[in-house]
Amino acid sequence: MRVLSRVAPLLLGFALTACGAATTERPVEDYLRVGVDMRTECNSVSDALVEAGLVVTRRRDAPRFCALSAASRDGARSAVRIVTSRGIVYSADGARDGLPGATLVTLIAPPGGHDGPELLVARAESALTARCIEVIQVDAQGGAQAIPLELDALAAVAPVDARTCIGEILDVDGDGTAEAHVIVRALLLAAPQSRAPAVRVPLAPGPSGFVYVAPPATHWQRERSDRAERLAQARMTRDFAAAHTVAVELALLARLAGEGASAQRAAYDEGIAGLSIGVAQEALIDAVHAAFADE
């Protein structure tokens, strides 16, 4: 809803001539305004989403922006809109239609009630791949852009087939600064009909994006401890797929912690030791050993 109003130059000229006054022309900013009333525009966008059959599920009003998250009642369609004084500066739509790459989108609450110039937009491809988060920052001029991830250092230690994205924004160490926790997913090592093995790696806020700095050993110890109970449960129920998933995660953690390939494979082998192995499982084990073979 763009507002553009000005006095017609011909009428203005006629008025000055009729009065016979020697008046200088008014500055253009006195009678020209380009942009939108952000709240009014946001209300109009909200109405449009409702007319399209969606229900607004979250609205966030801030000095720089108004953001909306909406979904259909059956959960099959979703939308996110960010409105500033420029109008709609971010638009995302999602649909769960069973097609590869189909995503649902939603706004999620910032950690700890933080009310800054950032917005978190979550995308979920399916229940098995979990969500990926975009951190959208709105600048003072009303522009919006996703904060980049600087992953060159992480790429050197992550498996070549791994997919990375932000999965959580958390202040794990309690220092008052929320880190972006990238989820490293080994998609090609997933057991059939199971979620992809995934581990969490913290990225620190940098001058131009989130950057990877090798975390202390306590981080990897905590990640391993978090998986001990899941692995014990999978082994007790003789669930190879579940044990395989956790075992791959333990191998990933060994790799990210800087341990050698032999230690990485040993972490996996210990996780699945004693479980029944068929032809399909043997192929999966071979794939894991190949992925963690680069000494």
N, C-alpha and C positions, 0 to 999 in steps of 0.2 A: 504494500500500500504506500506508494511513493508520493510524497507531498512536494509539489512544485507550484509556487504561486508568485505572481509578479504583476505589477501594474503595467498595462499595455503602453508601450512607448509612444504611440500616436496620441492616446488620450492624455498622457503626461505632457507631451509637447504642446497640445492644444491648450491645456490649462495654463501653462507658463506664458504662452503667447497672449491669451485673452487677458491675463492680469497685467501684462506688460512689465513684469518684474524681471530684473537681472539676477536670476537664481541659478546657482551651479547645480549640476546633475547630482542626484542622490547616489551615495555609494551603493553598489549592487547588492552587498550583503544586507542592506536595509529592507529589500523587498524580494530577495531570492533565497530560498532554503531548499536544499536537496537532501533527501534521506527519508527515514520513517520514524514515526512514533513507536518505539520498540514495544511497549506494552500493548498498544492497540494492534500492532501487527501480529504480536504473539497470540492475542485473543482470536484474530482472524485465522491464523494458521491452525489453532486449536479447533475452531469451528469446522475448518476444511477437513481435518483428520476425522472428526466425528461424522461429517457428511459422507466420508469415504468408508464408513462402517467400522471405524476403530474407536477404542475407548482410551482417553488420556490417562495413563497410569502414574505418571510422575511429571511434575512441573517444578522447575527451579528458576527463581527470579533472582538476579544479581545485578549489581550496578552496570556491568558491561554487557549482559546478555539475558535472554530468557530462553530456557531449554525445555523441550517437551519430549516425552516418551509415550508411545501409544501402541496398542495391540488390539487385534480382533478378539472377540469373546471366546472363540475356539482356539486361540493361540497360534493360528496358522500364519497370520500376517503381523508385521510390526513396522514401526517407523520411529525415527529420531529426527528432530528439527532443532537447530540453534538459530535464534534470531537476535540480531544486534541493530544498531542504528543504521546499518547498511541494508537491512532486510534479512532474508534467509541466507546464512553464510555456511551452513552445514546441513546436509540432507542425506539420510540413509534409510533405505527400505529393505525389509527382509521378508522372506516367505519360506515356510516349511512345506515344500511340495515334493519331497522325496528325490529331488534331483541332486547330483553331485555338486558340492560347493554351495548349496542353498544355505542361507544363514538367517538367523533371527537377531535383531538388534534391540538394545535397550539401554537407557541411562541407568547407571548404578550410583549409589550414594558415595560421596568422598569419604576417606577414612577419618575417623574421629570427629566427624561433623565439620571438617575443614571447609571453609567457604571462600576459596580463592578464585583466581581467573581460569581454573582448569575444570574440565568436565571429563567424566569417564564414560565411554561408550563401549558396551560389551557386545561381542558377536559370538554366537554359538552355532557351529555347523551341525552338530548332533550331540546326543547325550554321551556318545563315546569319545568325542574329541574335546569336550568341555569348552570353556569360553576363552576368547582372546579380547584384551582390553586395549582400546585406543585412548590415549590421553590427549584431549583436545584443549588447546590453550587459546583464549581470546585476548587479543591485545587491546591497548587503549584506543586504537582507531576503529575497533569493531571487526577486525579481521580474525579468522580462525584457522589454525593449522594443527596437525598432529605433531606432538613432540617426538623426534626421531629416537631410535635405539641405536647406539653405537656398539655393534656386536663383533667387531673385527677380532678383538682379543678372545672373546668367547668362541668364535668360529674355529679358532686354532685347536681347541680342545674338545669341542662337541663332535659327535659322529657326523659323517658327511651327509647322512640321510635325515638328520634331525630337523624338525621344524621348531622355530622359536617364536614366541609372542608373549606379551605381558598377560599373566594370569591373575595376579593379585597386586594390590597396592597396600603395603603393610609397613608399620613401624615395628619390626620384630625385635630390634635391640633396645627399644624404649628411649632413643635419644631425641625424640621430638621430630625427627625427619622421616617421612614415609618413603620407603624404597619401592621401586618397581621390580616385582619378582617375575622374571621371565620363566616361562615354563618350557623346558626343552623336552620335546616329544619325539621318541624314536618310532616314527610311523611305520616304517618298513619292518619293524620287529614285533609288531602287534600280533598276538594270537588271534585266530579267526573268531569273530563276534565278541571280541574283548576290547577294552579301551587300550589305547597306545601307552606303552611305558612312558612315564613323565617324571622329571625332577625339577625342583624349584631353585633358581639361581638369582640372587639379589643384584640389582643394578642401582648405582647411586646417582642422584641428580647431578648433572654436570652443567657447564656453561651453555651448551647448545643441545643437550639431550641427556638421556640416561646412559651411563657408561658402566662397563664391567670392570670391577676391581676384585682380584682374587679374595674371597672371604676367608676369615680365619678358620682353622681346623675345627673349631667348635660348631661351625655351621654344618659341615659335612657330618660330624658326629650326631648332631640333632636330626638331620635328615635320615641317617641310617637307623637311629633309634625309633623314629616314627614308623618305620617299615617292619620292625621286628615282629610286632603283634600280628600284622596282616600276613606276613610270611608264615608264621607259626600256625595261623588258622588255615591257610591254604594247604599246608603240608599235612595238617591233621585230617582234613577232609579229602585228601588225595586229589585236590583240584590242580591239575597241571597248568591250565591256562592262567589261573590266578597266581600260582607260584612263579611261573615263567615271567609274568608282568613285573612282579616285585623283584625278581632276580635280575632282570635287565636293568631295572632302576638302580639296584646296588652296583652293577657293573658301570653304569653311567656315573654314579657318584664317585666310584674309584677313579674313573678317568678324569673327571672334573677336579678331583683332589690332587691330581698329578701322579697317581700311581701308575705303574707300568702295565702293559697289555696282559702279561701273565696274571697279575693281580686282578685285573678287570675280569678276565675269563674265569678265574678261580671264584670270584664273588658270585658269578652267575651259576657256575657248576655246583657250588655249595647250596644254593637256593633250591635247585631242582633235584638234588641227590636223593636217591631212593624212591623216586616216583616212577610210575609205569610209563614206559616210552614206546610209542608206536611209530609207524613210518612217518606220519605227519609231524609228530613231535621231533623226530630225528632231523627232518628238514629244517625245522625252526631252530633247533640247537645249532645246526651247521651255519645257519645264517647269522646267529649271534656270535659264534666263534670267528666268523669271517669279519664281522663288523668291529670286533675288538682285537684284531690281529696285528695292528700297526705298531710294533715296538719301535 
